[in-house]
Amino acid sequence: MDGLLTYPLPGFHFLVTFELLPQTVQDVRFQEVSGLNVELLMESVKEGGENRFEHQLPVRTKYADLVLKRGLLVGSGIYQWAKNAFEDFQFEPVNLIVSLLNEQHVPLMSWHVVHALPKKWDLSAFNAEQNSVAVETLTLTYRYYNAIRV
């Protein structure tokens, strides 16, 4: 059993690396990542001559949007990449890697996200009655991802 983990992977120690230049050291740090979902879309086909059956046939896979949350940073390369898309309509698809890390910061499992483009950027509300960090949320659309088990 050497090298095999016998416990579930923790979901709080992770890293997001964009294949994008320029970027800062802070550009790999995110508070939350969601959207590593894949769904198999099905097509219904009715049985000919046997009306009580309906077959479900696989058609294609559909990937959910990837949502990244972090504290708002000044001078971020990722923000500039998204800003170029939203304001100047200049699109540069990038790949990125989401990795779950162990206590030595070594990836235990990773997901290689292919051909990501910014779809939405959102900033949390400002509230003078709360002592909270401004959080930016970046929603990305992408073609697919590959799971990489180490």
N, CA, C and O atoms as a GROMACS GRO file, in nm:
protein
  600
    1MET      N    1   0.081  -0.119   0.000
    1MET     CA    2   0.000   0.000   0.000
    1MET      C    3   0.086   0.126   0.000
    1MET      O    4   0.032   0.234   0.023
    2ASP      N    5   0.213   0.116  -0.025
    2ASP     CA    6   0.298   0.235  -0.024
    2ASP      C    7   0.254   0.332  -0.132
    2ASP      O    8   0.226   0.292  -0.245
    3GLY      N    9   0.248   0.460  -0.097
    3GLY     CA   10   0.214   0.564  -0.192
    3GLY      C   11   0.064   0.586  -0.208
    3GLY      O   12   0.023   0.684  -0.271
    4LEU      N   13  -0.019   0.497  -0.154
    4LEU     CA   14  -0.163   0.515  -0.165
    4LEU      C   15  -0.215   0.586  -0.042
    4LEU      O   16  -0.176   0.555   0.071
    5LEU      N   17  -0.303   0.680  -0.063
    5LEU     CA   18  -0.365   0.750   0.049
    5LEU      C   19  -0.488   0.673   0.094
    5LEU      O   20  -0.566   0.625   0.011
    6THR      N   21  -0.504   0.661   0.223
    6THR     CA   22  -0.618   0.587   0.276
    6THR      C   23  -0.720   0.681   0.339
    6THR      O   24  -0.811   0.636   0.408
    7TYR      N   25  -0.705   0.810   0.315
    7TYR     CA   26  -0.798   0.908   0.369
    7TYR      C   27  -0.842   1.002   0.256
    7TYR      O   28  -0.770   1.018   0.158
    8PRO      N   29  -0.959   1.064   0.269
    8PRO     CA   30  -1.004   1.159   0.166
    8PRO      C   31  -0.913   1.281   0.161
    8PRO      O   32  -0.854   1.321   0.262
    9LEU      N   33  -0.901   1.340   0.044
    9LEU     CA   34  -0.816   1.458   0.026
    9LEU      C   35  -0.882   1.581   0.087
    9LEU      O   36  -1.002   1.601   0.070
   10PRO      N   37  -0.805   1.663   0.159
   10PRO     CA   38  -0.862   1.787   0.213
   10PRO      C   39  -0.888   1.886   0.100
   10PRO      O   40  -0.815   1.889   0.002
   11GLY      N   41  -0.993   1.966   0.114
   11GLY     CA   42  -1.030   2.060   0.009
   11GLY      C   43  -0.990   2.204   0.039
   11GLY      O   44  -1.033   2.295  -0.031
   12PHE      N   45  -0.907   2.226   0.143
   12PHE     CA   46  -0.875   2.362   0.182
   12PHE      C   47  -0.736   2.407   0.140
   12PHE      O   48  -0.705   2.526   0.148
   13HIS      N   49  -0.650   2.315   0.096
   13HIS     CA   50  -0.512   2.351   0.058
   13HIS      C   51  -0.495   2.324  -0.091
   13HIS      O   52  -0.475   2.210  -0.133
   14PHE      N   53  -0.503   2.432  -0.170
   14PHE     CA   54  -0.502   2.416  -0.315
   14PHE      C   55  -0.430   2.534  -0.380
   14PHE      O   56  -0.398   2.634  -0.315
   15LEU      N   57  -0.406   2.519  -0.508
   15LEU     CA   58  -0.331   2.618  -0.585
   15LEU      C   59  -0.393   2.625  -0.724
   15LEU      O   60  -0.431   2.522  -0.781
   16VAL      N   61  -0.404   2.745  -0.779
   16VAL     CA   62  -0.453   2.765  -0.915
   16VAL      C   63  -0.343   2.834  -0.994
   16VAL      O   64  -0.304   2.946  -0.961
   17THR      N   65  -0.294   2.768  -1.098
   17THR     CA   66  -0.183   2.823  -1.177
   17THR      C   67  -0.230   2.846  -1.320
   17THR      O   68  -0.270   2.753  -1.390
   18PHE      N   69  -0.225   2.972  -1.363
   18PHE     CA   70  -0.261   3.009  -1.500
   18PHE      C   71  -0.137   3.000  -1.587
   18PHE      O   72  -0.028   3.037  -1.545
   19GLU      N   73  -0.153   2.951  -1.710
   19GLU     CA   74  -0.045   2.952  -1.808
   19GLU      C   75  -0.054   3.086  -1.881
   19GLU      O   76  -0.090   3.092  -1.998
   20LEU      N   77  -0.021   3.192  -1.808
   20LEU     CA   78  -0.042   3.328  -1.854
   20LEU      C   79   0.071   3.416  -1.803
   20LEU      O   80   0.113   3.403  -1.688
   21LEU      N   81   0.119   3.504  -1.887
   21LEU     CA   82   0.222   3.599  -1.845
   21LEU      C   83   0.175   3.738  -1.882
   21LEU      O   84   0.108   3.751  -1.985
   22PRO      N   85   0.203   3.842  -1.808
   22PRO     CA   86   0.267   3.838  -1.676
   22PRO      C   87   0.164   3.805  -1.567
   22PRO      O   88   0.044   3.827  -1.585
   23GLN      N   89   0.212   3.754  -1.456
   23GLN     CA   90   0.129   3.734  -1.339
   23GLN      C   91   0.213   3.754  -1.215
   23GLN      O   92   0.336   3.745  -1.221
   24THR      N   93   0.150   3.779  -1.104
   24THR     CA   94   0.220   3.804  -0.979
   24THR      C   95   0.216   3.679  -0.892
   24THR      O   96   0.146   3.583  -0.923
   25VAL      N   97   0.290   3.681  -0.784
   25VAL     CA   98   0.291   3.569  -0.689
   25VAL      C   99   0.152   3.548  -0.631
   25VAL      O  100   0.113   3.434  -0.603
   26GLN      N  101   0.076   3.656  -0.612
   26GLN     CA  102  -0.057   3.646  -0.555
   26GLN      C  103  -0.159   3.586  -0.652
   26GLN      O  104  -0.267   3.545  -0.610
   27ASP      N  105  -0.126   3.582  -0.782
   27ASP     CA  106  -0.221   3.534  -0.881
   27ASP      C  107  -0.251   3.384  -0.870
   27ASP      O  108  -0.342   3.337  -0.938
   28VAL      N  109  -0.180   3.310  -0.788
   28VAL     CA  110  -0.207   3.167  -0.770
   28VAL      C  111  -0.293   3.141  -0.646
   28VAL      O  112  -0.334   3.028  -0.621
   29ARG      N  113  -0.319   3.245  -0.568
   29ARG     CA  114  -0.390   3.229  -0.442
   29ARG      C  115  -0.537   3.265  -0.458
   29ARG      O  116  -0.571   3.376  -0.497
   30PHE      N  117  -0.622   3.169  -0.426
   30PHE     CA  118  -0.766   3.191  -0.433
   30PHE      C  119  -0.830   3.141  -0.306
   30PHE      O  120  -0.780   3.049  -0.241
   31GLN      N  121  -0.940   3.201  -0.271
   31GLN     CA  122  -1.016   3.165  -0.152
   31GLN      C  123  -1.105   3.044  -0.178
   31GLN      O  124  -1.128   2.961  -0.090
   32GLU      N  125  -1.155   3.035  -0.302
   32GLU     CA  126  -1.249   2.928  -0.335
   32GLU      C  127  -1.245   2.899  -0.484
   32GLU      O  128  -1.232   2.990  -0.566
   33VAL      N  129  -1.256   2.772  -0.518
   33VAL     CA  130  -1.267   2.727  -0.657
   33VAL      C  131  -1.386   2.632  -0.665
   33VAL      O  132  -1.399   2.540  -0.585
   34SER      N  133  -1.473   2.657  -0.763
   34SER     CA  134  -1.585   2.566  -0.784
   34SER      C  135  -1.611   2.554  -0.934
   34SER      O  136  -1.568   2.639  -1.012
   35GLY      N  137  -1.682   2.449  -0.973
   35GLY     CA  138  -1.718   2.432  -1.113
   35GLY      C  139  -1.642   2.324  -1.186
   35GLY      O  140  -1.652   2.314  -1.308
   36LEU      N  141  -1.566   2.243  -1.116
   36LEU     CA  142  -1.502   2.129  -1.182
   36LEU      C  143  -1.607   2.018  -1.192
   36LEU      O  144  -1.599   1.916  -1.124
   37ASN      N  145  -1.704   2.042  -1.278
   37ASN     CA  146  -1.816   1.950  -1.297
   37ASN      C  147  -1.825   1.910  -1.443
   37ASN      O  148  -1.801   1.991  -1.533
   38VAL      N  149  -1.859   1.786  -1.466
   38VAL     CA  150  -1.883   1.738  -1.601
   38VAL      C  151  -2.012   1.657  -1.600
   38VAL      O  152  -2.038   1.582  -1.506
   39GLU      N  153  -2.090   1.673  -1.704
   39GLU     CA  154  -2.219   1.605  -1.714
   39GLU      C  155  -2.229   1.542  -1.853
   39GLU      O  156  -2.190   1.603  -1.952
   40LEU      N  157  -2.280   1.422  -1.859
   40LEU     CA  158  -2.304   1.355  -1.986
   40LEU      C  159  -2.446   1.384  -2.030
   40LEU      O  160  -2.542   1.343  -1.964
   41LEU      N  161  -2.460   1.455  -2.141
   41LEU     CA  162  -2.593   1.486  -2.194
   41LEU      C  163  -2.645   1.366  -2.270
   41LEU      O  164  -2.572   1.298  -2.342
   42MET      N  165  -2.773   1.339  -2.252
   42MET     CA  166  -2.834   1.221  -2.310
   42MET      C  167  -2.944   1.260  -2.408
   42MET      O  168  -3.004   1.368  -2.396
   43GLU      N  169  -2.971   1.172  -2.504
   43GLU     CA  170  -3.080   1.190  -2.599
   43GLU      C  171  -3.178   1.076  -2.579
   43GLU      O  172  -3.140   0.960  -2.569
   44SER      N  173  -3.306   1.112  -2.573
   44SER     CA  174  -3.411   1.011  -2.556
   44SER      C  175  -3.452   0.956  -2.692
   44SER      O  176  -3.478   1.031  -2.785
   45VAL      N  177  -3.456   0.822  -2.701
   45VAL     CA  178  -3.499   0.756  -2.823
   45VAL      C  179  -3.609   0.657  -2.783
   45VAL      O  180  -3.586   0.568  -2.701
   46LYS      N  181  -3.725   0.674  -2.841
   46LYS     CA  182  -3.838   0.585  -2.810
   46LYS      C  183  -3.822   0.452  -2.884
   46LYS      O  184  -3.781   0.448  -2.999
   47GLU      N  185  -3.855   0.348  -2.815
   47GLU     CA  186  -3.849   0.213  -2.871
   47GLU      C  187  -3.956   0.198  -2.979
   47GLU      O  188  -4.073   0.225  -2.953
   48GLY      N  189  -3.917   0.156  -3.097
   48GLY     CA  190  -4.013   0.136  -3.205
   48GLY      C  191  -4.090   0.005  -3.184
   48GLY      O  192  -4.030  -0.101  -3.168
   49GLY      N  193  -4.223   0.013  -3.185
   49GLY     CA  194  -4.306  -0.105  -3.170
   49GLY      C  195  -4.328  -0.146  -3.026
   49GLY      O  196  -4.416  -0.227  -2.999
   50GLU      N  197  -4.251  -0.092  -2.932
   50GLU     CA  198  -4.264  -0.126  -2.790
   50GLU      C  199  -4.277   0.006  -2.715
   50GLU      O  200  -4.175   0.062  -2.672
   51ASN      N  201  -4.396   0.057  -2.699
   51ASN     CA  202  -4.419   0.192  -2.650
   51ASN      C  203  -4.381   0.215  -2.504
   51ASN      O  204  -4.375   0.330  -2.461
   52ARG      N  205  -4.355   0.113  -2.429
   52ARG     CA  206  -4.325   0.133  -2.287
   52ARG      C  207  -4.177   0.156  -2.259
   52ARG      O  208  -4.139   0.178  -2.144
   53PHE      N  209  -4.092   0.152  -2.362
   53PHE     CA  210  -3.949   0.172  -2.341
   53PHE      C  211  -3.901   0.301  -2.406
   53PHE      O  212  -3.948   0.341  -2.512
   54GLU      N  213  -3.807   0.364  -2.338
   54GLU     CA  214  -3.740   0.482  -2.392
   54GLU      C  215  -3.592   0.468  -2.357
   54GLU      O  216  -3.557   0.453  -2.240
   55HIS      N  217  -3.508   0.474  -2.455
   55HIS     CA  218  -3.364   0.458  -2.434
   55HIS      C  219  -3.298   0.594  -2.416
   55HIS      O  220  -3.338   0.692  -2.479
   56GLN      N  221  -3.198   0.599  -2.331
   56GLN     CA  222  -3.117   0.718  -2.311
   56GLN      C  223  -2.980   0.692  -2.373
   56GLN      O  224  -2.907   0.605  -2.327
   57LEU      N  225  -2.946   0.767  -2.476
   57LEU     CA  226  -2.819   0.750  -2.545
   57LEU      C  227  -2.728   0.870  -2.520
   57LEU      O  228  -2.774   0.984  -2.526
   58PRO      N  229  -2.600   0.846  -2.492
   58PRO     CA  230  -2.508   0.957  -2.467
   58PRO      C  231  -2.484   1.038  -2.594
   58PRO      O  232  -2.467   0.982  -2.703
   59VAL      N  233  -2.482   1.172  -2.580
   59VAL     CA  234  -2.463   1.261  -2.693
   59VAL      C  235  -2.329   1.334  -2.684
   59VAL      O  236  -2.248   1.328  -2.777
   60ARG      N  237  -2.306   1.403  -2.573
   60ARG     CA  238  -2.181   1.479  -2.554
   60ARG      C  239  -2.164   1.510  -2.407
   60ARG      O  240  -2.254   1.491  -2.326
   61THR      N  241  -2.046   1.558  -2.374
   61THR     CA  242  -2.022   1.601  -2.236
   61THR      C  243  -2.037   1.752  -2.228
   61THR      O  244  -2.010   1.825  -2.324
   62LYS      N  245  -2.079   1.798  -2.112
   62LYS     CA  246  -2.096   1.941  -2.087
   62LYS      C  247  -2.021   1.975  -1.959
   62LYS      O  248  -2.039   1.910  -1.856
   63TYR      N  249  -1.938   2.079  -1.967
   63TYR     CA  250  -1.859   2.121  -1.852
   63TYR      C  251  -1.918   2.250  -1.795
   63TYR      O  252  -1.955   2.341  -1.869
   64ALA      N  253  -1.925   2.256  -1.663
   64ALA     CA  254  -1.979   2.374  -1.595
   64ALA      C  255  -1.876   2.488  -1.600
   64ALA      O  256  -1.759   2.465  -1.631
   65ASP      N  257  -1.921   2.609  -1.569
   65ASP     CA  258  -1.828   2.722  -1.559
   65ASP      C  259  -1.740   2.705  -1.436
   65ASP      O  260  -1.784   2.652  -1.334
   66LEU      N  261  -1.616   2.750  -1.447
   66LEU     CA  262  -1.522   2.748  -1.335
   66LEU      C  263  -1.531   2.883  -1.265
   66LEU      O  264  -1.520   2.987  -1.329
   67VAL      N  265  -1.552   2.881  -1.134
   67VAL     CA  266  -1.569   3.004  -1.057
   67VAL      C  267  -1.454   3.015  -0.957
   67VAL      O  268  -1.433   2.925  -0.875
   68LEU      N  269  -1.381   3.126  -0.964
   68LEU     CA  270  -1.266   3.151  -0.877
   68LEU      C  271  -1.295   3.274  -0.791
   68LEU      O  272  -1.336   3.378  -0.843
   69LYS      N  273  -1.274   3.262  -0.660
   69LYS     CA  274  -1.295   3.374  -0.568
   69LYS      C  275  -1.167   3.402  -0.492
   69LYS      O  276  -1.094   3.311  -0.453
   70ARG      N  277  -1.141   3.534  -0.472
   70ARG     CA  278  -1.024   3.575  -0.394
   70ARG      C  279  -1.042   3.719  -0.350
   70ARG      O  280  -1.130   3.790  -0.399
   71GLY      N  281  -0.958   3.760  -0.257
   71GLY     CA  282  -0.956   3.900  -0.218
   71GLY      C  283  -0.908   3.984  -0.335
   71GLY      O  284  -0.821   3.943  -0.412
   72LEU      N  285  -0.965   4.103  -0.349
   72LEU     CA  286  -0.932   4.193  -0.460
   72LEU      C  287  -0.786   4.235  -0.450
   72LEU      O  288  -0.740   4.282  -0.346
   73LEU      N  289  -0.712   4.217  -0.560
   73LEU     CA  290  -0.570   4.252  -0.566
   73LEU      C  291  -0.547   4.364  -0.665
   73LEU      O  292  -0.615   4.373  -0.767
   74VAL      N  293  -0.451   4.450  -0.637
   74VAL     CA  294  -0.411   4.556  -0.729
   74VAL      C  295  -0.289   4.506  -0.806
   74VAL      O  296  -0.195   4.452  -0.746
   75GLY      N  297  -0.289   4.524  -0.937
   75GLY     CA  298  -0.174   4.486  -1.018
   75GLY      C  299  -0.172   4.339  -1.057
   75GLY      O  300  -0.065   4.284  -1.083
   76SER      N  301  -0.287   4.276  -1.061
   76SER     CA  302  -0.295   4.133  -1.093
   76SER      C  303  -0.290   4.111  -1.243
   76SER      O  304  -0.360   4.179  -1.318
   77GLY      N  305  -0.208   4.016  -1.288
   77GLY     CA  306  -0.202   3.979  -1.429
   77GLY      C  307  -0.332   3.913  -1.475
   77GLY      O  308  -0.373   3.931  -1.590
   78ILE      N  309  -0.396   3.838  -1.387
   78ILE     CA  310  -0.522   3.772  -1.420
   78ILE      C  311  -0.632   3.877  -1.438
   78ILE      O  312  -0.715   3.866  -1.529
   79TYR      N  313  -0.632   3.978  -1.351
   79TYR     CA  314  -0.731   4.085  -1.366
   79TYR      C  315  -0.710   4.158  -1.500
   79TYR      O  316  -0.807   4.188  -1.568
   80GLN      N  317  -0.586   4.185  -1.537
   80GLN     CA  318  -0.558   4.254  -1.663
   80GLN      C  319  -0.602   4.168  -1.782
   80GLN      O  320  -0.656   4.221  -1.879
   81TRP      N  321  -0.581   4.038  -1.775
   81TRP     CA  322  -0.625   3.945  -1.880
   81TRP      C  323  -0.777   3.950  -1.896
   81TRP      O  324  -0.827   3.956  -2.008
   82ALA      N  325  -0.850   3.948  -1.784
   82ALA     CA  326  -0.995   3.954  -1.789
   82ALA      C  327  -1.041   4.092  -1.836
   82ALA      O  328  -1.136   4.102  -1.914
   83LYS      N  329  -0.976   4.197  -1.791
   83LYS     CA  330  -1.011   4.334  -1.830
   83LYS      C  331  -0.995   4.351  -1.981
   83LYS      O  332  -1.078   4.416  -2.045
   84ASN      N  333  -0.890   4.295  -2.039
   84ASN     CA  334  -0.871   4.302  -2.185
   84ASN      C  335  -0.988   4.239  -2.258
   84ASN      O  336  -1.029   4.288  -2.364
   85ALA      N  337  -1.042   4.132  -2.205
   85ALA     CA  338  -1.155   4.065  -2.269
   85ALA      C  339  -1.283   4.148  -2.255
   85ALA      O  340  -1.355   4.168  -2.352
   86PHE      N  341  -1.311   4.197  -2.135
   86PHE     CA  342  -1.435   4.268  -2.110
   86PHE      C  343  -1.438   4.409  -2.171
   86PHE      O  344  -1.539   4.450  -2.227
   87GLU      N  345  -1.328   4.481  -2.160
   87GLU     CA  346  -1.328   4.620  -2.204
   87GLU      C  347  -1.283   4.638  -2.349
   87GLU      O  348  -1.338   4.721  -2.421
   88ASP      N  349  -1.184   4.560  -2.392
   88ASP     CA  350  -1.128   4.578  -2.526
   88ASP      C  351  -1.169   4.468  -2.624
   88ASP      O  352  -1.133   4.473  -2.741
   89PHE      N  353  -1.243   4.369  -2.575
   89PHE     CA  354  -1.286   4.255  -2.656
   89PHE      C  355  -1.167   4.182  -2.718
   89PHE      O  356  -1.174   4.136  -2.832
   90GLN      N  357  -1.058   4.173  -2.642
   90GLN     CA  358  -0.938   4.100  -2.684
   90GLN      C  359  -0.935   3.970  -2.603
   90GLN      O  360  -0.914   3.971  -2.482
   91PHE      N  361  -0.955   3.860  -2.672
   91PHE     CA  362  -0.965   3.730  -2.604
   91PHE      C  363  -0.838   3.651  -2.625
   91PHE      O  364  -0.793   3.631  -2.738
   92GLU      N  365  -0.781   3.605  -2.515
   92GLU     CA  366  -0.662   3.520  -2.518
   92GLU      C  367  -0.692   3.397  -2.433
   92GLU      O  368  -0.676   3.400  -2.311
   93PRO      N  369  -0.735   3.287  -2.496
   93PRO     CA  370  -0.763   3.166  -2.418
   93PRO      C  371  -0.637   3.117  -2.347
   93PRO      O  372  -0.528   3.118  -2.404
   94VAL      N  373  -0.653   3.074  -2.223
   94VAL     CA  374  -0.540   3.021  -2.146
   94VAL      C  375  -0.579   2.888  -2.084
   94VAL      O  376  -0.697   2.859  -2.063
   95ASN      N  377  -0.480   2.809  -2.056
   95ASN     CA  378  -0.497   2.686  -1.979
   95ASN      C  379  -0.460   2.717  -1.835
   95ASN      O  380  -0.383   2.809  -1.808
   96LEU      N  381  -0.516   2.641  -1.743
   96LEU     CA  382  -0.480   2.657  -1.603
   96LEU      C  383  -0.485   2.522  -1.534
   96LEU      O  384  -0.547   2.427  -1.583
   97ILE      N  385  -0.419   2.515  -1.420
   97ILE     CA  386  -0.414   2.391  -1.342
   97ILE      C  387  -0.462   2.421  -1.201
   97ILE      O  388  -0.413   2.512  -1.136
   98VAL      N  389  -0.559   2.343  -1.156
   98VAL     CA  390  -0.607   2.348  -1.018
   98VAL      C  391  -0.550   2.225  -0.949
   98VAL      O  392  -0.571   2.113  -0.995
   99SER      N  393  -0.478   2.246  -0.839
   99SER     CA  394  -0.412   2.135  -0.769
   99SER      C  395  -0.450   2.132  -0.623
   99SER      O  396  -0.447   2.234  -0.555
  100LEU      N  397  -0.486   2.013  -0.574
  100LEU     CA  398  -0.499   1.991  -0.430
  100LEU      C  399  -0.361   1.954  -0.377
  100LEU      O  400  -0.292   1.870  -0.436
  101LEU      N  401  -0.320   2.016  -0.266
  101LEU     CA  402  -0.184   2.000  -0.215
  101LEU      C  403  -0.183   1.926  -0.082
  101LEU      O  404  -0.281   1.929  -0.007
  102ASN      N  405  -0.069   1.860  -0.054
  102ASN     CA  406  -0.052   1.799   0.078
  102ASN      C  407   0.015   1.899   0.172
  102ASN      O  408   0.034   2.015   0.135
  103GLU      N  409   0.052   1.855   0.291
  103GLU     CA  410   0.110   1.946   0.390
  103GLU      C  411   0.248   1.998   0.350
  103GLU      O  412   0.293   2.099   0.404
  104GLN      N  413   0.316   1.931   0.256
  104GLN     CA  414   0.445   1.980   0.205
  104GLN      C  415   0.425   2.063   0.077
  104GLN      O  416   0.523   2.095   0.010
  105HIS      N  417   0.302   2.099   0.044
  105HIS     CA  418   0.265   2.180  -0.073
  105HIS      C  419   0.292   2.108  -0.205
  105HIS      O  420   0.315   2.172  -0.307
  106VAL      N  421   0.289   1.975  -0.203
  106VAL     CA  422   0.308   1.893  -0.323
  106VAL      C  423   0.170   1.851  -0.374
  106VAL      O  424   0.087   1.807  -0.295
  107PRO      N  425   0.145   1.864  -0.505
  107PRO     CA  426   0.014   1.826  -0.558
  107PRO      C  427  -0.017   1.678  -0.536
  107PRO      O  428   0.065   1.591  -0.564
  108LEU      N  429  -0.137   1.651  -0.486
  108LEU     CA  430  -0.187   1.515  -0.470
  108LEU      C  431  -0.275   1.477  -0.589
  108LEU      O  432  -0.278   1.362  -0.631
  109MET      N  433  -0.347   1.575  -0.641
  109MET     CA  434  -0.432   1.558  -0.757
  109MET      C  435  -0.450   1.694  -0.823
  109MET      O  436  -0.458   1.796  -0.755
  110SER      N  437  -0.455   1.694  -0.956
  110SER     CA  438  -0.468   1.819  -1.030
  110SER      C  439  -0.568   1.805  -1.142
  110SER      O  440  -0.600   1.694  -1.185
  111TRP      N  441  -0.618   1.919  -1.189
  111TRP     CA  442  -0.709   1.925  -1.302
  111TRP      C  443  -0.655   2.028  -1.400
  111TRP      O  444  -0.637   2.145  -1.366
  112HIS      N  445  -0.628   1.984  -1.523
  112HIS     CA  446  -0.577   2.072  -1.628
  112HIS      C  447  -0.696   2.123  -1.708
  112HIS      O  448  -0.759   2.048  -1.782
  113VAL      N  449  -0.727   2.251  -1.691
  113VAL     CA  450  -0.842   2.314  -1.754
  113VAL      C  451  -0.795   2.377  -1.885
  113VAL      O  452  -0.700   2.455  -1.886
  114VAL      N  453  -0.862   2.342  -1.995
  114VAL     CA  454  -0.815   2.377  -2.129
  114VAL      C  455  -0.902   2.487  -2.191
  114VAL      O  456  -1.025   2.481  -2.189
  115HIS      N  457  -0.833   2.588  -2.247
  115HIS     CA  458  -0.895   2.693  -2.329
  115HIS      C  459  -0.996   2.775  -2.248
  115HIS      O  460  -1.112   2.789  -2.289
  116ALA      N  461  -0.952   2.828  -2.135
  116ALA     CA  462  -1.040   2.908  -2.050
  116ALA      C  463  -1.047   3.052  -2.098
  116ALA      O  464  -0.948   3.111  -2.141
  117LEU      N  465  -1.167   3.108  -2.091
  117LEU     CA  466  -1.193   3.248  -2.124
  117LEU      C  467  -1.275   3.311  -2.013
  117LEU      O  468  -1.362   3.244  -1.956
  118PRO      N  469  -1.251   3.439  -1.982
  118PRO     CA  470  -1.333   3.504  -1.880
  118PRO      C  471  -1.475   3.525  -1.930
  118PRO      O  472  -1.497   3.566  -2.044
  119LYS      N  473  -1.571   3.494  -1.844
  119LYS     CA  474  -1.712   3.507  -1.879
  119LYS      C  475  -1.781   3.614  -1.795
  119LYS      O  476  -1.872   3.683  -1.842
  120LYS      N  477  -1.736   3.627  -1.669
  120LYS     CA  478  -1.800   3.722  -1.578
  120LYS      C  479  -1.701   3.760  -1.469
  120LYS      O  480  -1.623   3.676  -1.423
  121TRP      N  481  -1.704   3.886  -1.429
  121TRP     CA  482  -1.624   3.934  -1.317
  121TRP      C  483  -1.717   4.007  -1.224
  121TRP      O  484  -1.797   4.090  -1.267
  122ASP      N  485  -1.708   3.977  -1.095
  122ASP     CA  486  -1.800   4.033  -0.997
  122ASP      C  487  -1.721   4.077  -0.874
  122ASP      O  488  -1.624   4.012  -0.835
  123LEU      N  489  -1.762   4.188  -0.815
  123LEU     CA  490  -1.698   4.240  -0.694
  123LEU      C  491  -1.801   4.242  -0.582
  123LEU      O  492  -1.915   4.284  -0.602
  124SER      N  493  -1.759   4.197  -0.464
  124SER     CA  494  -1.852   4.195  -0.350
  124SER      C  495  -1.895   4.336  -0.314
  124SER      O  496  -1.830   4.434  -0.352
  125ALA      N  497  -2.004   4.346  -0.240
  125ALA     CA  498  -2.058   4.476  -0.199
  125ALA      C  499  -1.965   4.543  -0.098
  125ALA      O  500  -1.897   4.476  -0.020
  126PHE      N  501  -1.963   4.675  -0.102
  126PHE     CA  502  -1.890   4.753  -0.002
  126PHE      C  503  -1.990   4.789   0.108
  126PHE      O  504  -2.102   4.831   0.078
  127ASN      N  505  -1.950   4.771   0.235
  127ASN     CA  506  -2.040   4.797   0.345
  127ASN      C  507  -1.959   4.857   0.460
  127ASN      O  508  -1.872   4.791   0.516
  128ALA      N  509  -1.989   4.983   0.494
  128ALA     CA  510  -1.916   5.053   0.599
  128ALA      C  511  -1.943   4.996   0.738
  128ALA      O  512  -1.870   5.026   0.832
  129GLU      N  513  -2.047   4.913   0.752
  129GLU     CA  514  -2.080   4.856   0.882
  129GLU      C  515  -2.015   4.721   0.905
  129GLU      O  516  -2.032   4.661   1.012
  130GLN      N  517  -1.939   4.671   0.808
  130GLN     CA  518  -1.872   4.542   0.824
  130GLN      C  519  -1.723   4.558   0.802
  130GLN      O  520  -1.678   4.643   0.724
  131ASN      N  521  -1.648   4.477   0.870
  131ASN     CA  522  -1.503   4.475   0.855
  131ASN      C  523  -1.467   4.353   0.770
  131ASN      O  524  -1.426   4.250   0.823
  132SER      N  525  -1.484   4.365   0.638
  132SER     CA  526  -1.460   4.250   0.551
  132SER      C  527  -1.373   4.291   0.432
  132SER      O  528  -1.360   4.409   0.398
  133VAL      N  529  -1.313   4.191   0.371
  133VAL     CA  530  -1.227   4.210   0.255
  133VAL      C  531  -1.312   4.218   0.129
  133VAL      O  532  -1.413   4.149   0.117
  134ALA      N  533  -1.271   4.303   0.036
  134ALA     CA  534  -1.338   4.308  -0.094
  134ALA      C  535  -1.300   4.180  -0.170
  134ALA      O  536  -1.182   4.150  -0.187
  135VAL      N  537  -1.401   4.106  -0.215
  135VAL     CA  538  -1.378   3.978  -0.281
  135VAL      C  539  -1.420   3.989  -0.427
  135VAL      O  540  -1.530   4.033  -0.459
  136GLU      N  541  -1.328   3.948  -0.517
  136GLU     CA  542  -1.361   3.943  -0.659
  136GLU      C  543  -1.391   3.798  -0.697
  136GLU      O  544  -1.328   3.705  -0.648
  137THR      N  545  -1.488   3.783  -0.786
  137THR     CA  546  -1.527   3.652  -0.835
  137THR      C  547  -1.510   3.652  -0.986
  137THR      O  548  -1.568   3.736  -1.055
  138LEU      N  549  -1.430   3.560  -1.037
  138LEU     CA  550  -1.406   3.548  -1.180
  138LEU      C  551  -1.467   3.417  -1.228
  138LEU      O  552  -1.430   3.309  -1.180
  139THR      N  553  -1.560   3.426  -1.323
  139THR     CA  554  -1.622   3.308  -1.380
  139THR      C  555  -1.561   3.285  -1.517
  139THR      O  556  -1.555   3.375  -1.600
  140LEU      N  557  -1.515   3.161  -1.539
  140LEU     CA  558  -1.450   3.125  -1.664
  140LEU      C  559  -1.531   3.017  -1.735
  140LEU      O  560  -1.587   2.928  -1.671
  141THR      N  561  -1.535   3.025  -1.866
  141THR     CA  562  -1.586   2.916  -1.946
  141THR      C  563  -1.465   2.845  -2.006
  141THR      O  564  -1.363   2.909  -2.029
  142TYR      N  565  -1.475   2.716  -2.030
  142TYR     CA  566  -1.362   2.641  -2.082
  142TYR      C  567  -1.413   2.524  -2.163
  142TYR      O  568  -1.531   2.489  -2.157
  143ARG      N  569  -1.324   2.463  -2.240
  143ARG     CA  570  -1.365   2.352  -2.327
  143ARG      C  571  -1.381   2.222  -2.249
  143ARG      O  572  -1.485   2.156  -2.258
  144TYR      N  573  -1.278   2.186  -2.174
  144TYR     CA  574  -1.281   2.062  -2.097
  144TYR      C  575  -1.168   2.065  -1.995
  144TYR      O  576  -1.087   2.157  -1.995
  145TYR      N  577  -1.164   1.964  -1.910
  145TYR     CA  578  -1.050   1.947  -1.820
  145TYR      C  579  -1.010   1.799  -1.817
  145TYR      O  580  -1.090   1.710  -1.846
  146ASN      N  581  -0.885   1.777  -1.781
  146ASN     CA  582  -0.832   1.641  -1.761
  146ASN      C  583  -0.792   1.628  -1.615
  146ASN      O  584  -0.722   1.715  -1.562
  147ALA      N  585  -0.836   1.524  -1.550
  147ALA     CA  586  -0.794   1.496  -1.414
  147ALA      C  587  -0.658   1.429  -1.416
  147ALA      O  588  -0.636   1.335  -1.493
  148ILE      N  589  -0.568   1.477  -1.332
  148ILE     CA  590  -0.432   1.422  -1.325
  148ILE      C  591  -0.412   1.367  -1.184
  148ILE      O  592  -0.398   1.443  -1.088
  149ARG      N  593  -0.410   1.238  -1.175
  149ARG     CA  594  -0.387   1.174  -1.045
  149ARG      C  595  -0.237   1.146  -1.031
  149ARG      O  596  -0.176   1.080  -1.115
  150VAL      N  597  -0.181   1.197  -0.924
  150VAL     CA  598  -0.036   1.182  -0.904
  150VAL      C  599  -0.006   1.051  -0.837
  150VAL      O  600   0.110   1.020  -0.811
   0.00000   0.00000   0.00000
